[in-house]
Structures are given as C-alpha cells and as structure tokens.
Amino acid sequence: MQTKFSYVEEFLNVRECCIFCNTKLSCIFTTFFGTKSALPLIKSRHKDNKFIFDFKYTSAFVNVDTKVTIDTITNNVITTDIYGVDAGRSIVTLESISPHVELQCPNKKCKMNYYLCSSSIKFINDEGVYKMCYFLLEYECFNLSKFWIRNDYGNKSTDIFSSTGDFNQKPIMMPMIDFKSIDSYKLVNKLLTMVIFS
C-alpha cells in the first residue's frame, strides 16, 4: 500500500470505502490540536479539489484570522488575513497546530468509526507561493467494543488500546495486520482473541 503522498488526490485512493460498512470515505483537513472541549480548530471537507476554511487563532504572540484555500491538485495555499498578518506567519501558526488529512467513514450507523490519518502537514515557500509538502500515511484506526485499534505505519505495528480507564496504560502491540487483506468479520475475531489471550 502507498504510504507517501505528494498530493491529497493520491491519498484519496488509499481506501475508497469503509472496510466494515462499505460506505464511501469522506476526506477532511483537520487538526490534532483542539480546544478545551477537544474539538479540532479546523474541520474542512474536501470539495472541488480544495479545502477552504476560516482559520482563527489567538495567542500571546500572534492573532490570526484568515481564510485559507488549499488546492489539492497543485498544493498551492492562499491565505487572506483580515489583521494584515503576513502569509508566512499564518502558515507557521497553522503548522503549529498539527494539521493533517483524514479519510473517515461518515456513516453514523457504522459504530466502528473507521478512519485513516496522515502525518502532520508541513508547508514550504516556493518562490513566493506557499505549498503543501508531501506527507505520510500515519494511522489506520477503528473502534472495537471497549478498544481502539490502530495500525501505526511508522512503527509497522497494530496496537490495541483500552478505550476505558487509564489512557496511559501500554497498548497490546503486535506486527502490523493488513486490515484490508482479511475479511472484516475475521479481523474482528482475530483482534478480540488477541485481547483475551494477552
């Protein structure tokens, strides 16, 4: 499976549908860094080969209030800041909140919450035009009963976390399982068996 991407359009082809309910996955540009309520600062849906979103961020050092457009075919990034903050400062601030791309199952009836997640997005200034850099496939995840299952592509492992209790508890770790290579019913049974005998 491809794990390095120059364009979002390539990332869209990693998985087309949820491996559990077969619903077409939706693509969003979002952040790891959220507010106190743990909601992401950005959640922009991919539409017409673009991510378009308002980016508002205030700290002791910067006040950003800008509209951002990312063209997912050219990787060009355009910012329009109402406070006159230069594009470079807006881009650095955007990078600081760990933006990334996700493919996620939008089916509310599917309780697995299946999604794929890229590494944090970085940007470069290419002769005065800001561009999104290449990125990696980082995680493939879903919920299973009281567990959160994660394929960690960087470490080539499948990790099983308890979704109840202590989140600092070490996960059950094993060599990475290709979720797509096994029937979803068999995958679930295999993982639950691993939990029982670990």
C-alpha positions, 0 to 999 in steps of 0.5 A, a space after each residue: 500500500 502507498 504510504 507517501 503522498 505528494 498530493 491529497 488526490 493520491 491519498 484519496 485512493 488509499 481506501 475508497 470505502 469503509 472496510 466494515 460498512 462499505 460506505 464511501 470515505 469522506 476526506 477532511 483537513 483537520 487538526 490534532 490540536 483542539 480546544 478545551 472541549 477537544 474539538 479540532 480548530 479546523 474541520 474542512 471537507 474536501 470539495 472541488 479539489 480544495 479545502 477552504 476554511 476560516 482559520 482563527 487563532 489567538 495567542 500571546 504572540 500572534 492573532 490570526 484570522 484568515 481564510 485559507 484555500 488549499 488546492 489539492 491538485 497543485 498544493 498551492 495555499 492562499 491565505 487572506 488575513 483580515 489583521 494584515 498578518 503576513 502569509 508566512 506567519 499564518 502558515 507557521 501558526 497553522 503548522 503549529 497546530 498539527 494539521 493533517 488529512 483524514 479519510 473517515 467513514 461518515 456513516 453514523 450507523 457504522 459504530 466502528 468509526 473507521 478512519 485513516 490519518 496522515 502525518 502532520 502537514 508541513 508547508 514550504 515557500 516556493 518562490 513566493 507561493 506557499 505549498 503543501 509538502 508531501 506527507 505520510 500515511 500515519 494511522 489506520 484506526 477503528 473502534 472495537 467494543 471497549 478498544 481502539 485499534 490502530 495500525 501505526 505505519 511508522 512503527 509497522 505495528 497494530 496496537 490495541 488500546 483500552 478505550 476505558 480507564 487509564 489512557 496511559 496504560 501500554 497498548 497490546 502491540 503486535 506486527 502490523 495486520 493488513 486490515 484490508 487483506 482479511 475479511 472484516 468479520 475475521 479481523 474482528 475475531 482475530 483482534 478480540 482473541 488477541 485481547 483475551 489471550 494477552 
